[in-house]
Amino acid sequence: MSQAIVEFVRDIYKTDQFIPLHAPTFNGNEMAYVSETIQSTFVSSVGKFVDDFERKIEAYTHSPKAVATVNGTAALHAALYMAGVERGDLVITQALTFVATCNALYHMGAEPIFVDVSKVSLGLCPKAVEAYLEQNAELNERGCCIHKHTSQRIRAVVPMHTFGHPVELDELVDVCRKWKLTLVEDAAESLGSFYKGKHTGTLGEFGAVSFNGNKIITTGGGGMVLCRDAEVGARTKHVTTTAKVPHPYEFFHDEPGFNYRMPNLNAALGCAQMEVLPTFLGQKRKLAQQYQDFFVGTDFQFVQEPEYAQSNYWLNALICPDADTRDELLKVTNENGVMTRPIWKLMHRLPMFKDAMRGDLSVSEWVESHLVNLPSSPVEI
């Protein structure tokens, strides 16, 4: 079966060369827009493309305010800062995630609480979050959510939309409302994904998007904070641009800030990529359907979008029947020049998060031992 998968993928991409997991595609105005920034000399944090890119993301996601940043981790860091996360706080998130989710928490001085994911979405499970809080948390007299055993404040919940598949957001919003927690969506992988018609990253107070080179569109590096409130978004822009008060020549900064500005050069690339995003999404959905059809009647299960959502299918994922089959598939495909990858090691298995508090992670552990990502670059089918 592993060799058959190699041949199937090669047939889709029509090449005998190495096939990466997800490569960027440049076939629009990328060269023209980037050249324009070079000719203008405005290649750094000042230039028209930064504003244009933010407006394009706002229009596409229907976010009241989008704030461009240097990368997705910076976007999540800024979102957590604006959400009021402080040193010593606890934040509920998933162990089944890319390390950037937890790195952002670490640099806030906050500690993660790892809660299990749902088999439906591969993202944070609302029932598991509710169960953990019922057993381990309480609301104090000021309405703050406090961990019973450590007396630390639980400040926020950070779900990650794994491989672009939206989590069950309505249920998470309800849990956060009940327990007085702020919902911050790690939407790094889910540009172009919709939950019941609403773009991911717009149902929480904040969302964080990534435009790394392996994402559905890229700015080389880059990220975006999606803000549910326009006024809060304006302050997010202020804080992420060194908190400098506008003035013709004076330098005055009215609060501590971050230098998280996206360079104009990167934003130019993003503006061109946004013009072809609908094409990429269409191609990726056709690719996902090809994979789904191929694995019908086999012992492998292709990961499909949840019924309540429309996924961008950023990375196609396959559930293998057991860990040995997974390992064989990874070995054969990579030896034959078809790039596949296992899912990330669970965060509590990493040395810096091994002592983090956690609930039952049985679903996360099952997914970790069974899942393989397949080549997912947009392709004409």
Steps between C-alpha positions, in 0.01 A plus 500: 500500500785741576640460150153547353472830690835612357381426146164670562663820628746505211211461257321799657806727489620358168869493589781259576677766705485550878148594615496727808229506763380852418688734270416864425352581159580826321315550173332839543615855573762406760800610293335826394395604851831406665689682224284806563604507866868479404466779247319715757773431763222439755594140573480511881212572738363804317325466165163471333495122476483449878175697520370337181572152633322572829195631313494193274504267800226703672281481190557127457452396864248772596721585794443855632877553522798302372852585614799375301797357692841358422388136546220286638661451841528878539132528407403248768730665755340837431150349517574344841643830622191688391281230658652587837707187552759570768802333651393210721163456328376165373370456146310195375616368165562173319806276523443405136634817340809654344743627764440867405169492690680421824805713425275806489361405843849445637616844391197652671615334822180293497467124545299265278240254621475223241151370424399234250391547140192382314520219244260704286719809463840392638477826696418591859195309625236716675376205709852430620551867590171509692583177682844627600358827631221330694754283677783748550368858492265737681384859464607723788303789647629733227387265224852386412568140401744354751677165501395323820835338567744781423283814546630629166266684270388316186484788256434370150427208269707456183372245248704431187318421175708194413594474130230762429207301645294732725435395859150502652497874564143556621553249779837650594350849505232372741759341729709819500195712579399274789849499653588866423788407269626677187499300177807556282504294180826369365391519137855473365408217264145594411487799265209415271323277754148580616298390803127513422570772244729706726873515441722339761671748727195728515287327765747544784607839630816457292633269232855449374579407139834390351643569153809282532641354178310172548157657559216524245624848407834642603675830561830320550457550872210686652187484708178685574300573814126491440320721751131469581478864612625780273610727787691220666646425158624859468684463831637163385645677195645769727658251740649285224661802332709603806212705650630811323270801512467653150698821456683663207840461666482433877554152648252440781378156607213497748519136620721193468471363149620232261689549176285243324443697179472312172739641237345653189698252288320207664161671485542551123540126460190449717288736291584304186434167673159617623397553138548128429380363836160393356681301230722331759198411713318348205804297398558375853139388542525302175826347621337402830216334311753302294663373817165422660388296198833315484478373859137383485487127576849490653615471860598868489269786594537835327437794736201697371370841601241497781137516386456845653800651318670571170871429529786636294655148516837663567671168569327181396508238774464124507417279797691171475363177649787475752836651592703238311313572178553872559875451542523287185308761298729778622810297415394386151363835383797704616749249359321540166510879493141561610506710814270388780515586866359375830307746711696703756616339822249584770607809691527327838760265348734797438747580780383857560134402547537156662379625838198692368161423647282285279180305481440166335668505155396161366363632168809716446724201565300285259523761225872545563565131437275462195513817287708580191494820296500463121627744231254789485635770269231654276496322165294517181280188486 
